[in-house]
Amino acid sequence: MSDLRELLRGIEVFSGELPEFDLTELPADPHELFIDWLLGAVREGIREPHAMTLSTVDPEGDPDARVLILKNISAEGWEFASDGRSRKGRDLAGRPAAALTFYWPEQARQVRVRGAVAPATAQDSAADFLARTATARAEALLGRQSTPLGGFAEREAAVRATAARIEDDPGLVSPDWTLYVLRPHRVEFWQGREDRSHTRVAYTRGAGAWERGLLWP
């Protein structure tokens, strides 16, 4: 364990040329800054820049987290999707609030988003489902996410069966597939530095507009 501790402490972080965080041109709305950072990560070729950690709380108050893909961001909020029968779907039904965490290590940038979560319209959820690949739709139609799996043969047979249903009916949509929208009440932008003099800016939704300020590293 002591060797592992030393190994972990010796891993280099926040190295190389990092982007500047210009505090003189902060937008009034965090959505605009987030999109700017996201597109910057895309331009830099960072792998899966739209991947994010979704954190929820179950009915017993225990936290849970998993990595999902951001589907879109609009004036309404940050969008992601899942089967409503999944564990995360049940968590959100019982406690409709969540946190999202984005991390782009090559740029030493992190964004944290917290807020209330609500389902999008049935039409938007259906459109998101149909935009998935045929294999992803076949898997989702099973509605068995996070349930025990007896073996890969069982999975392959079930997916083949639902894939056949999709082939017969290309417009088939899972009634439980849900596009969720997180409407943030707090968004934090974090720019790391090798000397640990990190820069943190927090946006908090006020009565009529966003308020922003610096945080200690």
Secondary structure, DSSP 8 states (H G I E B T S, - for coil): -HHHHHHHHHS--S-S------GGG--SSHHHHHHHHHHHHHHTT-SSTTEEEEEEE-TTS-EEEEEEE--EE-SS-EEEEEETTSHHHHHHHHS-EEEEEEEEGGGTEEEEEEEEEEE--HHHHHHHHHTS-HHHHHHHHH--TTS----HHHHHHHHHHHHHHHHH-TT---TTEEEEEEEEEEEEEEE--TTS--EEEEEEE-SSSEEEEEE--
